Amino acid sequence: MADRFFPNEMPEFVEETRAKESLSEGARDSLASLLSLPYETLSERFQRAAFELKESVVRETWGLSGKRVKDYTLYTGALGTAYLVFKAYQVTKNGNDLSLCTEIVKACDSASRDSERVTFICGRAGVLALGAAIAKHSGDEKLLNYYLGQFKELIRQPRDLPNELLYGRAGYLWACSFLNKHTGKDTISTSHMRSVVDEVVKAGRQLARKGRCPLMYEWHGKKYWGAAHGLAGIMGVLMDMELKPDEVEDVKGTLHYMIKNRFPSGNYPSSEGSESDRLVHWCHGAPGVALTLVKAAEVFGSKEFLQAAIDAGEVVWNRGLLKRVGICHGISGNTYVFISLYRLTGDVKYLYRAKAFACFLLDKGQRLILEGKMHGGDRPYSLFEGLGGMAYMFLDMVDLKEAKFPGYEF
């Protein structure tokens, strides 16, 4: 199991030093010295590193491809590059970034027109929702109306969908919420989203069949628990919806069931009945569940959910320094657990832990990849598997109030 992660040998806490420029250049590059830097100085380092990585990502995924798109998705494709560049625009307000986003999303639009996938992370809905958001920021009314019209065409196409986040109804609902957030409340009507919620809840209750867990879902023959394909992701999206009282109780009950049946280690099974306590990823295991529990603590004001989120955070601190770089199943994604806990609790311990994971990557990430000690991702410049996700996380470290796991948190 330990071959999946680096032993976390970082101190439990390091005080920031005021002498921010007194260290030698060599010392400033060490992990311990990075952790002692004042946050203002450290955030500048994160921003510089993010912009350098962003240029590499754009060059490798857009420039060297001849501006042709084969994989349009946010997960591993060109839309992930656009999402990273859009994040850079939100940090700097550089109009060139907005123009580049527009160009990439137009290419993704062309590449996704025959796609039947309707989710944000892996489907055409993500292309159209991000395109509309960028057009809104650009003040391009004609382009905005085009993307909104195309999105509403998706609504009129009946589909037999699974319910999970990457390919199912939860991922479609997330796209609707993203669109409403960035282009105006009720762009996608509450009544339409309500009809999809009805389907999700109905399916969950049917599979649960009055079992110990109020809601249960299946994807490819397994009853997954994690953020990407299972309960954590679906519950996270449902908490963004307007729920009926009995549905609220079902969501709470499902989370109670997961907490009660976690492993003795505090980690969570990847699927119902699994006895393998191995995965500490956003997609499977404690990190994705922790983010959902943070939201549950915010939404329901529950001390139980808060404590469970804190417990899951301990698993991530101890076993989450993965030998992978990405957001889905790497250190970049696991950093968001501490960002979210800091945002929820204001406890500087979680600020330090977010800094520690991010600084580990800042100091060692690319070197460990070159040395073959860390997996750079099958698509090494992508948002969810590779350096694109690391760049995005570094940008989020610049302003933690606005930091949210892409495609999962609002």
Number of C-alpha atoms within 10 A of each C-alpha: 9 10 8 17 19 16 14 15 7 15 11 11 14 17 10 15 14 10 10 17 11 10 12 9 9 8 12 18 15 15 17 17 18 24 26 19 21 15 19 10 12 19 20 15 17 22 21 15 16 27 17 12 20 24 14 17 26 22 15 16 23 19 13 10 12 10 14 17 21 13 17 27 26 28 26 23 23 29 31 30 31 28 25 29 28 24 21 22 18 14 15 10 12 13 12 11 19 21 16 18 24 22 14 25 26 18 18 27 21 13 18 21 11 9 11 13 21 27 28 30 29 24 24 29 32 33 35 29 27 26 29 29 23 24 23 18 16 15 11 12 12 10 18 22 14 15 22 19 13 18 23 15 10 17 15 8 9 7 12 7 15 19 27 28 30 25 21 23 24 29 31 31 27 29 27 24 24 22 25 17 14 16 21 13 12 15 15 21 11 15 10 13 19 15 10 17 22 13 14 22 21 13 17 21 18 14 16 15 12 10 11 11 19 23 28 23 25 20 14 8 7 15 19 26 27 27 30 24 29 28 31 30 27 31 25 25 25 20 18 15 15 13 16 9 8 9 18 15 13 19 23 20 16 20 24 16 15 19 21 10 15 16 15 8 11 19 27 31 24 27 19 18 11 13 11 12 17 16 22 29 28 30 26 26 28 35 34 30 33 33 30 29 28 25 25 23 19 14 11 13 12 14 12 14 23 22 14 21 26 20 17 27 28 20 19 26 23 14 23 30 25 27 22 25 30 31 29 25 26 30 29 34 29 33 28 30 33 28 25 27 26 20 19 15 13 12 12 13 16 24 19 23 27 25 24 26 24 25 23 20 20 23 16 15 22 17 13 17 17 11 9 11 14 21 21 23 19 10 17 21 29 30 31 29 26 27 27 33 33 32 32 30 29 28 27 24 28 20 11 17 12 12 20 19 24 22 20 19 17 15
